[in-house]
């Protein structure tokens, strides 16, 4: 099993990150999202996405919370069918995997999460990961182009994505003024945060709004 550590952020690294928008993405599982059929750590998870290369060699990686290293948990080959968009052939890829137990972290309020990402095997270039509201966000930015999709629809911690079990709960995210709530909650919560943004400076909690069930958990 291959292991490696994340390199420090450099100007070259930033440019490589921008290039990800033009090369590949992992569209499932979506970041910090329930309703994806992941009930247990032993669940078989479907990973899907697109790349600019037919039959590309790919790595599925998981972050080891004990060591901080990224380990390859599966090597596989991308697909040959494609969708033409913005002047490029985007080749579909799909695989399934069970994330080993050592890569999961228990949530403070229950359940588990693991951090995963996908790479090309020949150069280690990471794929963009996507937000919980990817489908709506992609539709909104589709006509604008690749840059808009990359800027507006990638996960906050892209290229990695948090995979969570259906019973996962992180109590530190239970106030909607928490910076992560934009991505932990569904689109309705994001819109509410935008609408009530001026209240953030006073530390106003949206706990009562959250408890009404309008947020995803």
C-alpha positions as CSV (number, residue, x, y, z in Angstrom):
1,X,0.0,0.0,0.0
2,X,1.5,3.3,-1.1
3,X,1.6,6.1,1.5
4,X,2.7,9.7,1.2
5,X,2.4,13.1,2.9
6,X,0.7,16.2,1.6
7,X,3.3,18.7,0.2
8,X,3.3,22.2,1.5
9,X,1.3,24.8,-0.4
10,X,3.5,26.7,-3.0
11,X,2.9,28.9,-6.0
12,X,3.3,25.9,-8.2
13,X,0.9,24.0,-6.0
14,X,-1.7,26.7,-6.4
15,X,-1.3,26.6,-10.2
16,X,-1.7,22.9,-10.1
17,X,-4.9,23.3,-8.1
18,X,-6.3,25.6,-10.8
19,X,-5.3,23.0,-13.4
20,X,-7.5,20.5,-11.6
21,X,-10.5,22.3,-12.9
22,X,-9.5,21.5,-16.4
23,X,-8.5,17.9,-15.8
24,X,-10.6,15.8,-13.5
25,X,-13.2,15.7,-10.7
26,X,-14.7,13.3,-8.2
27,X,-18.5,13.9,-8.2
28,X,-19.5,11.1,-5.8
29,X,-19.5,10.8,-2.9
30,X,-20.2,14.4,-2.3
31,X,-18.5,16.2,0.6
32,X,-20.1,16.0,4.0
33,X,-23.4,14.7,2.6
34,X,-25.9,12.2,3.9
35,X,-28.4,10.2,1.8
36,X,-25.6,8.5,-0.1
37,X,-26.3,5.0,1.3
38,X,-23.3,4.9,3.6
39,X,-24.8,3.3,6.7
40,X,-21.7,1.6,8.2
41,X,-17.9,1.8,8.0
42,X,-18.1,-1.5,6.2
43,X,-20.5,-0.1,3.5
44,X,-19.4,-0.5,-0.1
45,X,-19.2,3.0,-1.5
46,X,-19.5,4.0,-5.1
47,X,-17.0,6.6,-6.3
48,X,-17.7,8.4,-9.6
49,X,-16.3,11.3,-11.6
50,X,-14.8,12.5,-14.9
51,X,-11.4,13.0,-16.3
52,X,-9.9,14.3,-19.6
53,X,-8.1,11.0,-20.3
54,X,-9.6,7.7,-21.6
55,X,-8.8,4.6,-19.6
56,X,-6.7,6.7,-17.2
57,X,-4.9,4.9,-14.4
58,X,-6.4,6.2,-11.1
59,X,-5.8,6.0,-7.4
60,X,-8.4,6.2,-4.7
61,X,-6.8,7.5,-1.5
62,X,-7.8,7.8,2.1
63,X,-6.2,9.9,4.8
64,X,-4.8,8.1,7.9
65,X,-5.9,10.1,10.9
66,X,-3.1,8.6,13.0
67,X,-0.2,9.4,10.7
68,X,-1.5,12.2,8.5
69,X,-0.5,10.2,5.4
70,X,-2.5,9.6,2.3
71,X,-2.7,5.9,1.5
72,X,-3.8,4.3,-1.8
73,X,-6.7,2.0,-0.9
74,X,-7.5,1.1,-4.5
75,X,-6.0,1.4,-8.0
76,X,-8.3,1.2,-11.0
77,X,-8.8,2.3,-14.6
78,X,-11.1,5.0,-15.8
79,X,-13.7,4.7,-18.5
80,X,-13.9,5.2,-22.2
81,X,-17.3,6.8,-22.6
82,X,-17.4,10.5,-22.5
83,X,-19.5,13.7,-22.5
84,X,-18.3,16.6,-24.7
85,X,-18.4,20.0,-22.8
86,X,-16.5,23.3,-23.1
87,X,-14.3,21.9,-25.9
88,X,-13.2,18.8,-24.1
89,X,-14.1,15.1,-23.9
90,X,-14.9,14.3,-20.2
91,X,-14.5,10.6,-19.7
92,X,-16.7,8.9,-17.0
93,X,-15.1,6.8,-14.4
94,X,-16.6,4.7,-11.6
95,X,-15.4,2.2,-9.0
96,X,-16.5,0.8,-5.6
97,X,-14.5,0.4,-2.4
98,X,-14.8,-0.3,1.3
99,X,-12.8,2.2,3.3
100,X,-10.8,0.2,5.9
101,X,-11.6,0.9,9.6
102,X,-8.3,2.7,10.4
103,X,-9.3,5.6,8.1
104,X,-12.5,6.5,9.9
105,X,-12.9,9.0,12.7
106,X,-15.8,8.9,15.2
107,X,-18.1,12.0,15.2
108,X,-18.6,13.8,18.5
109,X,-22.3,13.2,18.3
110,X,-22.2,9.7,16.7
111,X,-21.3,8.0,13.5
112,X,-18.1,8.2,11.5
113,X,-16.3,10.2,8.8
114,X,-13.3,9.5,6.5
115,X,-11.4,11.8,4.2
116,X,-10.8,10.6,0.7
117,X,-9.6,11.8,-2.7
118,X,-8.7,10.6,-6.2
119,X,-5.5,11.0,-8.2
120,X,-4.0,10.2,-11.6
121,X,-1.5,7.4,-10.9
122,X,1.3,8.6,-13.2
123,X,1.7,12.1,-11.7
124,X,-0.2,12.2,-8.4
125,X,-2.4,15.1,-9.6
126,X,-5.5,15.4,-7.4
127,X,-9.0,15.6,-8.7
128,X,-11.4,18.3,-7.6
129,X,-14.0,17.2,-5.0
130,X,-17.5,18.7,-4.9
131,X,-19.9,20.2,-2.5
132,X,-23.1,18.7,-1.1
133,X,-25.2,20.8,-3.5
134,X,-23.1,19.9,-6.5
135,X,-26.0,19.0,-8.9
136,X,-27.7,22.4,-8.4
137,X,-24.4,24.3,-8.4
138,X,-23.2,22.7,-11.6
139,X,-26.6,23.4,-13.3
140,X,-26.3,27.1,-12.3
141,X,-22.8,27.5,-13.5
142,X,-22.9,25.2,-16.5
143,X,-23.3,27.9,-19.1
144,X,-20.7,30.2,-17.6
145,X,-17.9,27.6,-18.0
146,X,-15.2,25.5,-16.3
147,X,-13.8,28.3,-14.2
148,X,-17.1,29.2,-12.7
149,X,-17.8,25.5,-11.8
150,X,-14.4,25.2,-10.2
151,X,-14.7,28.5,-8.2
152,X,-18.3,28.0,-7.0
153,X,-18.9,24.2,-6.8
154,X,-15.8,22.6,-5.3
155,X,-15.8,21.3,-1.8
156,X,-14.2,23.6,0.9
157,X,-11.4,21.2,1.5
158,X,-11.0,20.1,-2.2
159,X,-9.4,18.0,-3.5
160,X,-10.4,15.8,-0.5
161,X,-14.0,15.0,0.5
162,X,-15.4,13.9,3.8
163,X,-17.4,10.7,3.5
164,X,-19.9,10.4,6.4
165,X,-22.1,7.6,7.7
166,X,-25.9,8.3,7.8
167,X,-25.7,8.7,11.6
168,X,-22.8,11.0,11.7
169,X,-23.0,14.1,13.9
170,X,-20.4,16.7,14.7
171,X,-21.7,18.8,17.6
172,X,-19.2,21.6,16.9
173,X,-21.1,22.3,13.6
174,X,-24.5,22.6,15.2
175,X,-24.6,26.4,15.1
176,X,-25.2,27.8,11.7
177,X,-22.8,30.7,12.3
178,X,-20.0,28.1,12.3
179,X,-18.0,28.6,9.2
180,X,-18.4,25.0,8.2
181,X,-22.2,25.1,8.3
182,X,-22.2,26.4,4.7
183,X,-21.1,23.0,3.7
184,X,-22.4,20.8,6.5
185,X,-26.0,21.9,5.9
186,X,-28.0,21.7,2.8
187,X,-28.6,24.5,0.3
188,X,-31.4,25.9,2.5
189,X,-29.0,26.5,5.3
190,X,-26.5,28.2,3.0
191,X,-29.1,30.5,1.7
192,X,-30.3,31.4,5.3
193,X,-26.7,32.1,6.3
194,X,-26.3,34.5,3.3
195,X,-29.6,36.2,4.1
196,X,-28.7,36.7,7.8
197,X,-25.0,37.3,7.3
198,X,-24.9,40.6,9.2
199,X,-25.8,38.8,12.4
200,X,-22.6,36.9,12.4
201,X,-20.7,39.7,13.9
202,X,-22.8,39.5,17.1
203,X,-22.2,35.7,17.3
204,X,-25.9,35.1,16.8
205,X,-26.7,31.3,16.9
206,X,-29.2,29.8,14.5
207,X,-29.7,26.9,16.7
208,X,-33.4,27.2,16.9
209,X,-33.6,27.4,13.1
210,X,-31.3,24.4,12.9
211,X,-33.4,22.4,15.4
212,X,-36.5,23.0,13.2
213,X,-35.1,20.4,10.8
214,X,-34.3,22.9,8.0
215,X,-30.6,22.0,8.2
216,X,-29.4,18.5,7.1
217,X,-28.4,17.4,10.6
